[in-house]
Amino acid sequence: MTMGRIIFYEDRNFQGRSYETGQDCPELTSYLSRCNSCRVENGLFVVYEKPNFMGRQILVRRGEYPDSQHLMGVSASDCIKSCRMVPMHRGPFRMRVYERENFGGQMHELTEDCDNMMNRYRMSDFQSCNVMDGHWMLYEQPNYRGGMLYLWPGEYRNLRELGWSNVLKFNSFKRIMDSC
């Protein structure tokens, strides 16, 4: 099994000091004074604009990201502060989504991607979920657009408390199926 590898650089266009990792890193400023570009050698990672896997996040695949400002979609400099490796998952995908916090209200069990919650399930949003199998990316807008939230197996009693309060609703979701 190929492990992931990502290299962070202090300056844009892969310049300045660098830090390489193949695992979760809750605080990149422990290794670099700032992070303005990155290169994914292999694997999948979620990069975050704040330490401890908080704030705006984006899934990055193998490739080069010469400017973190454009990658993260914000104008602040040195905005990548932490990263999480997404492990490869082989097998079924299964998640239960609930209309309200603490697994309350209407529930749907999902095994496939959904580009529009309202059209498919007549739910305009969900506020808690239980990920039984696989890794998922939630999106604030239909058709996998807008802010993202990465989820791995576990219970999530309140999605609003997971570090990005700007997202008020989740309207689509996608299984994370590849590792490169």
TORLUMBA-260878 format. One record per residue (C-alpha): residue in one letter; x, y, z; chain. Coordinates in steps of 0.05 Angstrom, whole numbers. Layout:
<dopas>
DOPA r px py pz c
DOPA a X Y Z A
...
</dopas>
This chain:
<dopas>
DOPA r px py pz c
DOPA m 0 0 0 A
DOPA t 28 68 -20 A
DOPA m 31 119 35 A
DOPA g 14 191 22 A
DOPA r 67 245 19 A
DOPA i 58 320 18 A
DOPA i 111 375 18 A
DOPA f 96 444 45 A
DOPA y 136 506 26 A
DOPA e 141 573 62 A
DOPA d 136 614 -1 A
DOPA r 95 612 -64 A
DOPA n 119 570 -124 A
DOPA f 153 518 -80 A
DOPA q 206 566 -54 A
DOPA g 236 574 15 A
DOPA r 242 523 70 A
DOPA s 201 460 63 A
DOPA y 170 407 108 A
DOPA e 150 338 84 A
DOPA t 101 291 118 A
DOPA g 59 229 105 A
DOPA q 14 236 166 A
DOPA d -32 283 202 A
DOPA c 0 348 223 A
DOPA p -41 391 271 A
DOPA e 6 451 271 A
DOPA l 50 466 210 A
DOPA t 79 527 243 A
DOPA s 118 480 287 A
DOPA y 160 466 225 A
DOPA l 152 527 180 A
DOPA s 140 600 195 A
DOPA r 85 601 143 A
DOPA c 59 557 86 A
DOPA n 44 587 18 A
DOPA s 49 528 -29 A
DOPA c 48 452 -28 A
DOPA r 62 392 -72 A
DOPA v 26 325 -63 A
DOPA e 72 269 -85 A
DOPA n 21 215 -73 A
DOPA g -42 202 -33 A
DOPA l -98 248 -12 A
DOPA f -96 302 42 A
DOPA v -143 352 71 A
DOPA v -109 419 85 A
DOPA y -139 469 135 A
DOPA e -133 544 143 A
DOPA k -126 539 219 A
DOPA p -86 496 267 A
DOPA n -115 431 296 A
DOPA f -155 414 233 A
DOPA m -201 474 240 A
DOPA g -229 526 192 A
DOPA r -237 524 117 A
DOPA q -212 459 86 A
DOPA i -200 430 18 A
DOPA l -183 361 -9 A
DOPA v -117 359 -47 A
DOPA r -94 303 -94 A
DOPA r -29 288 -128 A
DOPA g -5 352 -160 A
DOPA e 25 420 -149 A
DOPA y -8 478 -113 A
DOPA p 37 538 -123 A
DOPA d -5 588 -85 A
DOPA s -43 572 -22 A
DOPA q -86 634 -29 A
DOPA h -117 608 -93 A
DOPA l -120 537 -67 A
DOPA m -158 556 -4 A
DOPA g -200 610 -37 A
DOPA v -184 663 14 A
DOPA s -141 725 9 A
DOPA a -101 717 73 A
DOPA s -28 697 65 A
DOPA d 3 633 94 A
DOPA c -66 603 104 A
DOPA i -49 529 107 A
DOPA k -39 514 181 A
DOPA s -53 439 188 A
DOPA c -65 377 146 A
DOPA r -96 308 152 A
DOPA m -79 248 110 A
DOPA v -139 212 80 A
DOPA p -126 137 85 A
DOPA m -144 92 27 A
DOPA h -211 56 37 A
DOPA r -229 -8 1 A
DOPA g -298 -34 14 A
DOPA p -368 -8 23 A
DOPA f -388 63 39 A
DOPA r -443 75 89 A
DOPA m -467 137 126 A
DOPA r -532 156 162 A
DOPA v -551 229 160 A
DOPA y -601 260 208 A
DOPA e -643 322 201 A
DOPA r -626 348 271 A
DOPA e -570 347 321 A
DOPA n -558 285 364 A
DOPA f -587 238 311 A
DOPA g -656 268 314 A
DOPA g -710 277 261 A
DOPA q -713 246 192 A
DOPA m -657 196 176 A
DOPA h -629 169 111 A
DOPA e -576 115 101 A
DOPA l -529 131 44 A
DOPA t -482 87 4 A
DOPA e -472 131 -58 A
DOPA d -453 203 -75 A
DOPA c -510 254 -74 A
DOPA d -506 317 -115 A
DOPA n -568 349 -85 A
DOPA m -599 331 -17 A
DOPA m -665 366 -31 A
DOPA n -677 333 -98 A
DOPA r -658 263 -75 A
DOPA y -682 259 -3 A
DOPA r -728 320 6 A
DOPA m -681 344 60 A
DOPA s -653 414 54 A
DOPA d -598 399 104 A
DOPA f -574 350 157 A
DOPA q -542 368 224 A
DOPA s -514 302 250 A
DOPA c -490 237 220 A
DOPA n -459 170 234 A
DOPA v -405 148 185 A
DOPA m -402 72 189 A
DOPA d -357 57 129 A
DOPA g -311 98 85 A
DOPA h -289 171 82 A
DOPA w -336 226 58 A
DOPA m -332 299 37 A
DOPA l -392 342 51 A
DOPA y -405 405 10 A
DOPA e -445 466 28 A
DOPA q -476 473 -42 A
DOPA p -508 424 -90 A
DOPA n -463 393 -143 A
DOPA y -403 387 -97 A
DOPA r -388 461 -92 A
DOPA g -374 510 -37 A
DOPA g -344 497 31 A
DOPA m -323 426 48 A
DOPA l -322 383 110 A
DOPA y -283 318 113 A
DOPA l -312 260 153 A
DOPA w -284 192 171 A
DOPA p -317 134 209 A
DOPA g -349 158 273 A
DOPA e -409 192 303 A
DOPA y -419 267 291 A
DOPA r -473 293 338 A
DOPA n -468 365 314 A
DOPA l -435 381 247 A
DOPA r -435 456 263 A
DOPA e -384 443 318 A
DOPA l -331 412 273 A
DOPA g -289 474 262 A
DOPA w -320 513 206 A
DOPA s -379 554 230 A
DOPA n -387 590 163 A
DOPA v -422 530 132 A
DOPA l -495 534 152 A
DOPA k -519 475 110 A
DOPA f -493 414 74 A
DOPA n -527 402 8 A
DOPA s -485 349 -26 A
DOPA f -435 296 -8 A
DOPA k -385 251 -43 A
DOPA r -348 187 -24 A
DOPA i -272 194 -24 A
DOPA m -256 134 -67 A
DOPA d -184 142 -92 A
DOPA s -117 156 -60 A
DOPA c -78 191 -116 A
</dopas>
